[in-house]
Structures are given as structure tokens and as C-alpha cells.
């Protein structure tokens, strides 16, 4: 019985990974030749442009298909789900969400990014804009937003997204924390959907949603063969519990410090700590000058963008993954001080 339960858990994790990112190349925990063959066939099928959006978000795909007979049913289903989410949030007392937005020389994109936060269908929030010692009008744009929920803070230390986010974590007052970059935008229902998913799952500590990269015109950019990715930056978590257990971001990593923070959170709290919203609610601006893509090699072609991390970044990733395994075994504390 225990062996069957273990296989069921592995299959469940595999299915969750497939829905999160249908181009995952293999089924995890299934070494049999049949499973590997099924995985290869599924990867080819899930990569088909007509199948991919339906698997990620069936309701949105049906709506985009422009089938008038189905529209009333889709509308009714979405309305019922919205009422269910809002009732849950009301029962839980509408916790305040602190949104930490690190901003560096972001005068051109900051207002759109901030408006996508302030116009959420879930309004109990505070937006902390951490000006990371910008040279342009970033601070002036933030101060001109004219919303009492916005607080503009000058980052006191050396530059860096991890340091700016740490400062935001230290001053945040909300029950729940999430992040958004100053050149990205969120769908209006992102916070409502992620927060209701977080609160609905007992034992969950963090929730995430899917994300996509977009160019200046808003069109989707395919990165390493993927149009939709796991939105690490969208992590939304219980502030006090997480800060007491794992503390703050590591600032010495060259890239992916947000991935390390989320994975350290999962390692510290164990299986069931994370709940994923399988909907693309976060839109990231693609720029070769961003921290992620400025590292390593970037090539643009007809199939999209191919990005490979530098050897230095790969070595840093291997080190932090080794640390995560030690945390899971109880050999290393997950806590990182401010």
C-alpha cells in the first residue's frame, strides 16, 4: 500500500509539473521505458501551438476560440469561481498584501507596472517601491502615483534587486508578501487568485502563477522553446512565518536569487508548502539588458530566444542546489539574516 501511495504522489507531482510547463521533457520519478516513451510523446503533443494554451488555461482557450455557443457557459463558470474566491477572502478577513517593487532607472515602465498593482480586483494592499539608487526620474514617477497605498523608499545600501527586496521585506506590514518588477505587469485578478489559492490549501506557505515574456509591443517572446514559464517572481507567501524560518534573500548570487529564495522556502517547509495557480497572470518584459539575460549567451532566431547561463552562474546554481539538499536533510539551517 505504501508503494502504491508513493507512486501516486510521484504521478501527482509529475502532472502538476506538466500543467505548469507542458514542455517538461520527462516524467519525474517514472524510470520505466513505457513512461519515458509516453513522456516524449506528451512533450511533442504539448508543444503544439494549438494544444499548449488549452492545457494551461482551458477556459481562456475556449474563450479565445470564439465559439458563441460556449461563451455563456464559460462566463457562468468564471463568475461562480469569482464568487467562491471572494467569499473565501471575506471569511479570512481580507489579509493585506505587501507588494515589493524594486526599481532601478525605471521611469519609462514604472507607472504601468504600478498601475497594474493598484488596479487589482483585490484592493487591500500596500505597494512598496524601493528605488534602488536610480539616476533617472524613477522616484518622481513613483511619488506622483497619487495613491495612499504607495510608499516610496530609497534603498540605503549597494545596488541590487536582492538587497532592494530585502529592504522591502524588512519594512513590509502586510500579512502576505509578493513581488513585482518595475518593468512587468500583472493581470487584474492575479492577487485575488493567488491569495485565495494560498488560503484555501491548509499547510500551504507560498503560491505562484505562470508567467510569459513579452516584447515592447506586448507580443509573447519564446525563451528556450517555452512561451509560458513558472513565474518564480510571483511567489506570494505568509510574511511572518517565512521571515522567521528562512529570513532574507542571498545577495551573493550573480543571478536567480529569487529562484533560490523560493526553493529554499520549499526545502524548509517541505512537501505541500507550495500551491500553483495554473494561469498566466504575470507578464515580464524581455530585455537583453536585464540582469538575467545579461549573464551568459543570448541568441535570437526564428524560433525565439535561446539563453544559456554563464559558467560562473551555473557553478553558483550548483552550489545553492547542494545547499537546498542539505536543508532538506536537516544538515543546514535555511535562515539567512538581513
N, C-alpha and C positions, 0 to 999 in steps of 0.2 A: 504493500500500500504506500509506504514512504517513497519507494522508487517511482511509482506512478504519479504521486503528488509532485515530486521533484521535476519529472518530465513535463507535467502540466504547467508548472511555474516557468520553466525554461521556454516552453512554447508561447506562453502568455507574454513573456518579455520580448521574444522574437517578433510576435505580431505587433506589439506596441512600437518596436523599432521600425518595422516596415511601414506602419501608418505614419510615423514621424518623418521618415525619409525613405520613400519606396525604392530608392536605388541602393540600399544597403546590400552589399554583394553576397552575403551568406546568412543562413540561419544560425544564430548563436546557440551553442550547446547541442547541436544535432550533427554528429560526425558521420552518419550513415551515408552511403553513396546515393540512396534514393532522396534523402533530404538535400544533399548537395545539388543533385540534378534539378529538383523542384525549385531550389533557390536560384539557380542560374536561369531557369525558365521564367520565374517570377520577376527577376531583375530586368529581363528583356521586356516582359509584358508591362511592368510598372513604369518603365522608361518611355513607353509610347505616349506621345503628347496628348492623345485623346483619353487615355486611361488615367494618367497621373493626377489631374485635378480632381477627378471623380473620387479616387481613393482618399485623397487628402481632405476633401470637403464636399461630400455628396450633394448637400443642399445647395451650395453655391454653384456647383457644376450643373445641377438641374435648372437653376435659375438662369445661368448663362446660356443654357441650351435653347432658351426662348421657346418653350413648349407651353402655350397658353392653357391647355387643359390641366397641367400640373401646378401652375402658379398659385391658385387658391390653396391647394393642399400644402405647398411649401410655406406660404405665408402663415397659414394657421399653425403649422408645426413650429415655425420660428417664434410666433407670438406666444405660444404655450411655453416654450423653453425660456423665453424672456421673462414671463411672469414667474416661472419657477425660480429663476436666478434671483429676481428682485425680492421674492418672498423669503428666500434663504438669507439674503444680505440683511433684510429687515429684522429677521429673527436673531441674527448675530450682532445686531446693534450698529450696523454700518461702520465697521472699523475704518479709521483714517489710513490712507495710503500715502507714504512719503515717496516722491519721485525724485531721484537724484540724477541731475543732468550735468555732467562735466562738459565744459565748453571752452574751446581754445580757438581764437580767431574765427569765430562762427557767426559774424554779423549777418552774412548772406542767408543763412539757413536757420538761425536760432528761432526767429519768430514763428515760422511754420512748424518747427518741432515743438515749441512750447504750446502753440495753439492746439495741436493735436492732443496734448495732455489736458489742457484746460477745458476742452470741449468734449471730454469723455462723458458717456452716459452714466458713469459713477462719479459724482462730484465731490464726495468727502475726501479731499486730498490736499497735500501741500507739495509745491514744486520748488525744489532747492536747486537753483542754478549756481554751479560752482565755477566761477570764472578763473580759469587756470592761467592767470597772468597773461591775458591776451594783449596783443599790440593794436588791435582794431577797436571797433565800437561794440564789441560783444556785451560789455557791461551796460552801456547805454541802452542797447536794444532790450536787454533783459529788464532793466529798471523801467522801461517805457511800456511794458506789457499791460499795466493798469489793472492788475487783478490782485486782491489782497491775499490770495493763496500762494503768491510767488514771493520767495525770499532769495535775494542775490547775495552771494558770499564770495569774497576774494580768497582764493586759495593761498594759504600763508607760506607754503613750502616750495621745494623744487617742482618743476612741471612734471606732469604725467597723469594719465587717466586714472591709474590705480590710486595714486596719492589723493587726487581730487575726490574720487569716490569714497575713500576712507574718511576724508574730512566731512563729506556729506553724511556718511553713516554715523559719525560722532555727534552731529547736531540734529539728526532726524528725530522727529517726535511721534511719527505715526506708528500705529500698531503693526503695520505691514510696510515693507520697503520693496521698491523695484527701481529699475534704471531705464534711462533712455538717452541716447547720444544726441548731441545738438544738431546733427545733420540728418536725423532719421525722423520718421513719423509713425504714429500708432493709429490703428483703426479705432473709431469711436467706442467700440464695445470691448476693447482689449482688457481694460482693468476689471470691468464687470464680469467678464467671462473667466479671467484668470483667478480673480478673488473668490468667486463662487465655487470654482473647482477646488481651490485650496481649502476652503472652509467645509466643503461637502465631504472631503475624504479624511476620515479620522486618522491621525498619525502623520498626515502629510505636513511637511515643513516648507516646501517650495513648489511653485507651479511655473510652467513655461508655456510658450506657444511657438508656432512655426514663424519663420521669417523668410524674406526674399531680399535680394539685392536689386536695386533699380538704378537706371542711368538718370541723367539730368532731365529727360523728358518723361520719366516715370515708368518706362518700359523695363520689364524684367531682364536682368543680366544673369546668364547661366554661368555658374562658377564650378569648375571641375566636374562638369556634366550634370550639375544639380541646379534646378530652378528654385527649389524650396529647401530650406535647411532648418536645422534645430536652432531656435533662437536663444542662444545662451544668454545674451544681454537682457532678455525679457524676464529673467528669474525674478519671481515675486515671493517673498518669504516673511515669516514671522520675525520681526526685528529683534526683540529682546532674547528670544530663545536662541537664535542663530548667533548673535553677537556674543552671548555668554558662552557658547560652545566652541565656535571656530574663530571668533574675532574678526579680523580685517583682511583686506587684500594683501597678497605678497607683492611688493613693489620692485623686486629684483628681476622679475621675469621680463624678457625682451618683448614678448607678445603673449596673447591668450591668458592674461592674468584673470579675466572674467571666467574663462573655462576652468581654470584651476580652482577658483573660489567656489563655483557651482559643484564641481566634482568633489572638492574637499567637504562640502556640505553633505553630499550624498554619502560619502565614505564615513563621515562622523555619525550620521543619523540612521544609516542602514537602509535596507530594502523597504520600499513603501514610503520613503521620505519625499519622493518627487511625484507630482502628478502633471501630466502633459495635456494641454489643450490642442487638439489636432486641427487647428485652423490657422491660416496665415494672417496674423493680426499685426505684424511688425514689418516695416519697410525700411531697409537700410540703403543709404546712398552709396553707390560704388565709386571709389576714388583710389587711383593708384598711389596717391599721396597719403592715404590713411595709414595708421600705424600697422595694421595687419598686412596690407598689400605692399607697403614699402619694404617689408622684410622678404628676402628670398627673390624668386624669379616669377615674373608675371608675363604671360603671353596671351595676346588677343587673337582670335581666329574666327572662322565662320561658325564654329560650334560653341563659341562663347569664350570665356576667360579660363586659362589654366594657371593655377598658382601653386608654387612649391616653396615650402619654408626653407630658410637658410639652414646650413648645418648647425650653426650656433643655436638657432631656435629649436631645431629638432633635439639637440642634446639637452636643452633646458626642459623640453616636454618630457623626455625620457626620465629626467631626474624627478620631476614633480609627480609623474605617474608611479615611480618607485615609492615616493613618499606616501601616495594615496594607498598603495597596497599595505604599507606599514601601519597606516592609520586604521585600515580595516581589520588588521590583525591585533590591534591594540598595542603596538610597539612604539607608536609615535603619537604625541598629542596633536590634535588638529588645530589648536589655538595659535593664532598669530596676533601679537599685540599691536596696538596702534603705532 
